[in-house]
Amino acid sequence: MAKTYVARFTPGQVIRHIGLGYRGIIFDVDATYEQSDEWYELMAVSRPSKHRPWYHILVDGQDHVTYVAEENLVACDEENDFEHPQLSEFFHPLTDGGLSSRQIFN
């Protein structure tokens, strides 16, 4: 029986990539790796576990998204403005400066 892991991060949370240093906002979480084997071989050079959570991330100051293993992320408490062209597609701004997800889960 496979071990179940609880995701450390949630949508709307600001993170920093440990190795690459960029800041991002999580917009979705996969309980385990969900991309192709080809993508993993090409992009996941540190060979992180496929059996732990992976995150879909908007990269601050860029116009792309990325997919990152949990072990490559740390929480980030920087409160600088976040810039990404898709930010408003995933989140509503809150009056306290935080974000609320636009996604509705059943």
C-alpha positions, 0 to 999 in steps of 0.5 A: 500500500502506497503512503499518502502525503499531505500537501504542505502548500495550498493554492494562493500560497507564495513560495520560493524555488529552492534551487532556482530562487524564483518566487511564485504563487501556487494555483493547483496541486497534484497529489502525485506527479501527473505529467508524462515520463518524457517531461519528467526525463527532460525537465525534472533534472534533480529527479524528485519523487513522483509519489509526493505532491507536485504544484502548478505555479505562476512565476512572479515577473514572468508570463509562464507557469511551471510544475514543481515537486514539493521538495524543491519549494519553501514558503515565502513571506515576501509581501511585494506585489506579484506580477503575472498575466494570468493571476486574475484568471486564478485569484480574486484580490482580497482587501487585506492584500491576500488572494482568494481562489476563483476555482470552485471545488465540489 
